[in-house]
Amino acid sequence: MCESFNQYIKDAREEPILTMFEAIRRQIMCRFQEKRDWIQKVKSHICPRICQKIEERKKQVAQFDALVSTREVYEVTGIVGTFAVNAVQRSCTCNEWDMTGIPCVHACAGLVQDNKDPYAYVDNCYSVETYVKAYAGVIMPMPDQTNWVNASSDTLLPPRKKIAPGRPKKVRKKALLEDLHVGKLSKVGLPIHCSHCGHTDHNARSCKVTGCSFVRQRKSVTAQVTSINICCLAFFYLHLTVIF
């Protein structure tokens, strides 16, 4: 979360300290109001992104066979195995429901089989009411710096700046499981193909197929280098002979 916020204030970080604080304050002030305006348009009691996840999982319910064991306790069997769902404790042996607070696909299968509404089992932190409380705080506007009241305390000096070696980093640090090369496919483990003969396990530079154009070109270059070396050695020998 701190890395995401660091990326959010990337432009403000380049400013002096007071200007940076003012830019961050304006960003957060406007963002809170935008969130309050947006949530007023939501009609459901659960946030839209969570509703979308629930609807996607409800479409996959037909792929599972759910058995009702007792009140809100189910045994759900799918392609990858069988899972035990306890809707009272809001847990599943796949651990997804336990970690996210959103009913997993196995829980949705059991709840639908028992004629229960999966939306009623979503954690309260994803409700619209909680969302409204999170952005209920208001950041009040401030006048220009010329209208600020001078404090009676001593002047606060900035800390000594220590410049670290190397170029300053602006891109946030990626997590361990994030893809470090987005849009690029790694060639590690893929077979090598020669662009001339089409065989594997070697490239064009090490190709030894008779008649290969790359091989002929390489041999001609080698012959030219050898002839040049012989001419240089002969010239040097004649030069020594004339001197002595």
C-alpha positions as CSV (number, residue, x, y, z in Angstrom):
1,M,0.0,0.0,0.0
2,C,2.8,2.4,0.8
3,E,4.4,1.7,-2.6
4,S,1.1,2.5,-4.3
5,F,0.8,5.8,-2.4
6,N,4.4,6.6,-3.2
7,Q,3.6,6.2,-6.9
8,Y,0.4,8.3,-6.5
9,I,2.5,11.3,-5.2
10,K,5.4,10.8,-7.6
11,D,5.0,14.3,-9.1
12,A,4.7,16.0,-5.7
13,R,7.9,14.4,-4.4
14,E,10.0,16.5,-6.8
15,E,8.9,19.7,-5.1
16,P,10.3,21.5,-2.0
17,I,9.0,20.3,1.3
18,L,6.2,22.9,1.8
19,T,5.1,22.7,-1.8
20,M,5.1,18.9,-1.6
21,F,2.9,18.9,1.5
22,E,0.5,21.3,-0.1
23,A,0.3,19.2,-3.3
24,I,-0.3,16.0,-1.3
25,R,-3.0,17.7,0.7
26,R,-4.8,18.9,-2.4
27,Q,-4.6,15.4,-4.0
28,I,-6.1,13.7,-0.9
29,M,-8.7,16.4,-0.4
30,C,-10.0,16.0,-4.0
31,R,-9.7,12.2,-3.9
32,F,-11.9,12.0,-0.8
33,Q,-14.6,14.1,-2.4
34,E,-14.4,12.1,-5.7
35,K,-14.9,8.8,-3.7
36,R,-17.8,10.3,-1.8
37,D,-19.5,11.4,-5.1
38,W,-18.8,8.0,-6.7
39,I,-20.2,5.8,-3.8
40,Q,-23.5,7.8,-3.9
41,K,-24.2,6.4,-7.3
42,V,-23.9,2.7,-6.1
43,K,-27.3,1.1,-5.6
44,S,-26.2,-2.2,-4.0
45,H,-25.0,-2.6,-0.4
46,I,-21.7,-4.2,-1.5
47,C,-19.0,-2.4,-3.5
48,P,-19.2,-2.9,-7.3
49,R,-15.9,-4.7,-7.7
50,I,-16.9,-7.3,-5.1
51,C,-20.3,-7.7,-6.8
52,Q,-18.5,-8.4,-10.0
53,K,-16.3,-11.1,-8.4
54,I,-19.4,-12.7,-6.9
55,E,-21.2,-12.7,-10.2
56,E,-18.2,-14.3,-12.0
57,R,-18.0,-17.1,-9.3
58,K,-21.8,-17.7,-9.5
59,K,-21.4,-18.4,-13.2
60,Q,-18.9,-21.2,-12.4
61,V,-21.2,-22.9,-9.9
62,A,-22.4,-25.4,-12.5
63,Q,-18.9,-26.9,-12.6
64,F,-19.2,-28.1,-9.0
65,D,-21.3,-30.7,-7.2
66,A,-22.4,-29.3,-3.8
67,L,-23.8,-31.5,-1.0
68,V,-25.5,-30.0,2.1
69,S,-24.2,-31.7,5.2
70,T,-26.0,-29.6,7.9
71,R,-27.0,-26.0,8.4
72,E,-24.7,-23.9,6.3
73,V,-22.1,-26.6,6.0
74,Y,-21.3,-28.1,2.6
75,E,-19.1,-30.5,0.8
76,V,-18.2,-29.2,-2.7
77,T,-16.6,-31.4,-5.3
78,G,-14.9,-30.0,-8.4
79,I,-12.3,-30.9,-11.0
80,V,-9.3,-30.3,-8.7
81,G,-10.8,-32.0,-5.6
82,T,-13.3,-31.8,-2.8
83,F,-13.5,-28.9,-0.4
84,A,-15.4,-28.5,3.0
85,V,-17.2,-25.2,3.3
86,N,-18.5,-23.8,6.6
87,A,-20.7,-20.7,6.0
88,V,-21.2,-20.1,9.7
89,Q,-17.5,-19.7,10.3
90,R,-17.1,-18.2,6.8
91,S,-14.2,-20.6,5.9
92,C,-13.3,-23.0,3.2
93,T,-10.5,-25.6,3.0
94,C,-9.1,-23.8,-0.1
95,N,-8.4,-20.8,2.4
96,E,-9.5,-18.2,-0.1
97,W,-12.6,-17.2,1.8
98,D,-10.6,-17.1,5.1
99,M,-8.0,-14.7,3.7
100,T,-10.2,-12.4,1.5
101,G,-13.5,-12.3,3.3
102,I,-15.2,-12.9,-0.1
103,P,-17.0,-16.2,-0.6
104,C,-14.9,-18.4,-2.9
105,V,-16.3,-20.4,-5.8
106,H,-16.8,-23.4,-3.6
107,A,-18.7,-21.4,-1.0
108,C,-20.9,-19.9,-3.8
109,A,-21.7,-23.4,-5.1
110,G,-22.7,-24.6,-1.6
111,L,-24.8,-21.4,-0.9
112,V,-26.6,-21.5,-4.2
113,Q,-27.4,-25.2,-3.7
114,D,-28.8,-24.3,-0.3
115,N,-30.8,-21.4,-1.7
116,K,-28.7,-18.9,0.2
117,D,-27.5,-15.5,-1.1
118,P,-23.7,-15.3,-1.4
119,Y,-23.9,-11.5,-1.0
120,A,-25.1,-11.9,2.6
121,Y,-21.8,-13.7,3.5
122,V,-19.4,-11.0,2.2
123,D,-17.3,-9.5,5.0
124,N,-18.6,-6.1,6.3
125,C,-15.4,-4.3,5.2
126,Y,-16.6,-4.5,1.6
127,S,-20.0,-2.9,2.3
128,V,-21.0,0.5,1.0
129,E,-21.6,1.6,4.6
130,T,-18.0,0.9,5.5
131,Y,-16.8,2.6,2.3
132,V,-18.7,5.7,3.2
133,K,-17.2,5.8,6.7
134,A,-13.7,5.4,5.3
135,Y,-14.1,8.6,3.3
136,A,-16.3,10.5,5.7
137,G,-13.4,12.6,6.9
138,V,-13.0,16.1,5.3
139,I,-9.7,17.8,4.7
140,M,-10.4,21.5,5.0
141,P,-9.0,24.0,2.5
142,M,-6.1,26.3,3.5
143,P,-5.3,29.9,2.6
144,D,-2.1,31.0,0.8
145,Q,1.2,30.8,2.7
146,T,1.2,34.6,3.0
147,N,-1.8,34.3,5.4
148,W,-0.3,31.7,7.6
149,V,0.3,32.6,11.3
150,N,3.9,32.7,12.4
151,A,4.8,30.3,15.1
152,S,6.6,31.6,18.2
153,S,8.9,28.6,18.4
154,D,12.4,28.5,17.1
155,T,13.0,28.1,13.4
156,L,12.9,24.5,12.4
157,L,15.9,23.7,10.2
158,P,15.9,20.8,7.6
159,P,18.0,17.8,8.3
160,R,21.4,17.4,6.7
161,K,20.9,16.0,3.2
162,K,22.9,12.9,2.5
163,I,23.1,12.1,-1.2
164,A,23.2,8.4,-1.8
165,P,25.4,7.0,-4.7
166,G,23.8,6.4,-8.0
167,R,20.7,7.8,-9.7
168,P,17.7,8.4,-7.5
169,K,15.0,5.7,-8.0
170,K,11.5,6.9,-9.0
171,V,9.9,3.6,-9.9
172,R,8.4,1.7,-7.0
173,K,9.9,-1.6,-5.9
174,K,7.9,-4.6,-7.2
175,A,6.8,-7.4,-4.9
176,L,8.4,-10.8,-5.0
177,L,5.5,-12.4,-7.1
178,E,5.1,-9.5,-9.5
179,D,6.3,-9.9,-13.1
180,L,9.5,-8.0,-13.5
181,H,9.4,-8.1,-17.3
182,V,5.9,-7.1,-18.3
183,G,5.3,-7.7,-22.0
184,K,8.5,-9.7,-22.5
185,L,8.7,-13.4,-22.7
186,S,11.7,-15.2,-21.3
187,K,13.6,-17.5,-23.6
188,V,15.0,-19.6,-20.8
189,G,14.4,-23.3,-21.4
190,L,13.3,-22.8,-25.0
191,P,15.1,-24.8,-27.7
192,I,17.6,-22.9,-30.0
193,H,16.9,-23.1,-33.7
194,C,19.5,-22.4,-36.4
195,S,18.2,-19.7,-38.8
196,H,20.0,-21.4,-41.8
197,C,19.5,-25.1,-41.5
198,G,16.6,-25.1,-39.1
199,H,18.1,-27.7,-36.7
200,T,18.0,-27.3,-32.9
201,D,20.8,-27.3,-30.3
202,H,22.9,-24.7,-32.2
203,N,22.6,-21.2,-33.8
204,A,23.8,-19.8,-37.1
205,R,27.2,-18.9,-35.8
206,S,28.1,-22.5,-34.8
207,C,26.3,-24.1,-37.8
208,K,28.5,-26.8,-39.5
209,V,26.1,-27.8,-42.2
210,T,27.8,-28.1,-45.7
211,G,26.7,-25.4,-48.0
212,C,25.4,-23.1,-45.3
213,S,25.7,-19.5,-46.5
214,F,26.8,-18.3,-43.0
215,V,29.5,-21.0,-42.9
216,R,30.8,-19.9,-46.4
217,Q,30.8,-16.3,-45.3
218,R,32.7,-17.2,-42.1
219,K,35.3,-19.2,-44.0
220,S,35.8,-16.4,-46.6
221,V,36.3,-13.9,-43.8
222,T,38.8,-16.3,-42.1
223,A,40.7,-16.7,-45.4
224,Q,40.9,-13.0,-46.0
225,V,42.3,-12.4,-42.5
226,T,44.8,-15.2,-43.0
227,S,46.0,-13.8,-46.3
228,I,46.4,-10.3,-44.8
229,N,48.4,-11.8,-41.9
230,I,50.7,-13.6,-44.3
231,C,51.3,-10.4,-46.4
232,C,52.1,-8.5,-43.2
233,L,54.6,-11.1,-42.1
234,A,56.3,-11.2,-45.6
235,F,56.6,-7.4,-45.7
236,F,58.1,-7.4,-42.2
237,Y,60.6,-10.1,-43.2
238,L,61.7,-8.2,-46.3
239,H,62.0,-5.0,-44.3
240,L,64.3,-6.7,-41.8
241,T,66.4,-8.2,-44.7
242,V,67.0,-4.7,-46.3
243,I,68.1,-3.2,-43.0
244,F,70.5,-5.9,-42.0
